[in-house]
Amino acid sequence: MGRYIIRRLLQSVLTVFGVMLITFVLFRIIAGDVSSSYVNQKLGMEARRAFNEKHRLDRPALFNMHRRLELVDRTMGSGVFAVRDSGSSRAVRAFEIALAPWQPREKEKPPELTVAGRLVFNLSRATRLSDMTGHKPLVSQERQGALPFLVIVLSDGTVLPVALQTITTCGGLCDAIAAHPANKGRCEARISQWRIGQLFDSQFFWHLYENITFSGRSYATDQTIMQTIAERGRFSLSITVPAMALGWLLAMVLACLVAFYRDSFVDRVTVFITVLGMCVPYLAYMLFVQWVMFKIAPEYASGLASPFSIYVPVFISVIAGLGASVRFYRVIFLNEINKDYVRTARAKGVPLTGILFKHVIKNCMLPILTDVISGIPFLIMGALILEKFFGIPGLGDMLLTSITSRDVPVITGLTFFTTILFVISLLVTDILYAVFDPRVRFR
Amino acid sequence: MNAQQPKAGRSLWRDAYRRLRRDPVSVVCLVVIACYTLIAVFSPIILSGWDATYNYELRNRAPFSEFILGSDGLGRSVVQKTLLGAHVSMTVGFMANIIAIPFGLLLGAFAGFFGRRIDDVIVWFYTTLSSIPSIILLIALKFAFADKKIFGATPFEIDLAGMAGVYIALGMIGWVSTCRLVRAETMKLKELDFVVAARASGSSDLRIIMRHILPNVIHIAIINFSLGFVGAINYEVILSFLNIGVQDLPSWGRMINDARMDFVVGRWWELVSATAAMFIIVLAWNIFGDRLRDALDPKLK
């Protein structure tokens, strides 16, 4: 028993991990660079880079094996340490050298100013400059033939123009800067140190961390997922809790009724109606009910202007889901009624009502409860479409909006939230089964 | 062949066929499905010029005036629009299953037959997929497919932004239920004597799966076909509601979605004809699926 629970727990952890992997691939890898939709185009590449830096989108995807080319200013002058291009060169943009001084992540500041270039996988002295720039040419098209320079301006005012024409590797660039006649040890170019802790400073591991702690921040509103859930969850719950309770109660009553009158006119008509109900598209239900509401009470037809308007989507949810659950519960009841102990009890003269309510319902509860519990997480998300349609600001509505606007942290955070609830409720039902049904074999 | 078999023997398929043929309800359902298929195949050919028939003089006409079922916002016949919509829905339903069912069948058979690590990986994969709400996956896939093409610059070019994207996305998430059932059935089957005998006589694993396991689980795939069909038709409507469904062809989902504003001001005909068309085919598939299940697998209820 204990081993079974541990095994199931392990499986659940793997499932949750799998979900995070899938959301990562679907929303981070395939979605690509989303900064253009959140940063004003007029602010240019610098603002987009800052956005990517803030949301850690500049990190490598899986493992951070990257290093960067650093330029260190040892003069500690009063001026501005900067790297510029000569008129003919585009080296700064090609290397993605940050113009603002880059701060290392340690607590104490090093005694020198640093500017850092682009993170490159496994950068070494032998790396070719053309690989580092992503094969972008260093010389602009219109000035072919001009000598490209990288102009380093140190904070004491010294200007070091480094000709890039003959340099092919990173090591060559470092040497050229060190050997520059005006340098005299004041500026050093080097390849950054790689630390083991840096390995997990990647998009994937930040994605895992943000999901598990619900600390991902929305691109659009800068709210954390926790705040979003706290703020909007109640709207979703206010639809789905009544819908679920009512739906379950109605389905149980109807299923009991048709099981009691099985193979009679009542049974056939009810089953036929539930089948018909299952065949109407969900959207048509919503449109029709909203239309009726517009006719009889237009103030409740949409939005949340009145607390009563929440019962319109609740009603739709109950009606649309009723058919499937009545049919499902009916089959469970009928299977139980056809068992030998029921026949024996009837043969001994116990009235059917007594058997039905005393024994059959009790024995049917396990599969029915499983069905109900496994539905809980999807209901906490709210009926996505219903919320969208009726303009209810719940989590489902938030999720749909953030998918269209590619608000990745919100999508992955909410998906993770649903999944974890789903996995937990599956775990609970499995353990309940194992505890209450001795026939279940542990495997 | 027949003479060598024992006289009482009747194959599962012939038996199921006999049961279905004797049941008038399933015959009617099958006829309905066949009619829809014919409409789906021929309506785009016959009504190929439908898009150009707009007429602003005749827009939003009520039924039984110039048009039998009225006209839409561009003055085109709603009857023809509904018939054309059958093409999208039937194609989506059919293609989604054509992708999903073989995939689920093979993965399920492999997982059930080989067990151990292969089983663990496949079970992990479908448990993971099924714990993400399918609508989220569907929307995500649809977005990932935006402005993407596969087999570009060949005669088989498929534009994933259009209808193909809808059914490929549906196919990619629809295989889970088939896989789960097939896996459970395969695990039972592989313990049976005929599989043990096949292995003893030196058949390879692949041969056992193809010749002995798959023919015995294929009825599950056929039963799931009807369920998947209904699911695909319903999802097409939801995707249209979210404006990421089929964009360039008339479909029932788009008609229902377009009718959101129309319905409130009393223009009901477009909504009603699309819903009715959908209702009939979904009903036919639901009932036929039940009968098929009873005929093919009396144990399942």
Interface residues (C-beta under 8 A of the other chain):
Chain A: Q11 L14 T15 G18 V19 L21 I22 T23 L26 F27 I30 A31 V275 L276 M278 C279 V280 P281 Y282 L283 A284 L287 Q290 W291 F294 V331 N335 F378 M381 L384 I385 K388 F389 L399 L400 I403 T404 R406 I411 T415 T418 T419 F422 V423 L426
Chain B: W124 F125 T127 T128 L129 S131 I132 P133 I135 I136 L137 I139 A140 L141 F143 A144 N234 V237 I238 F241 L242 W252 G253 I256 N257 A259 R260 F263 V264 L271 T275 M278 F279 V282 L283 N286 I287 K301
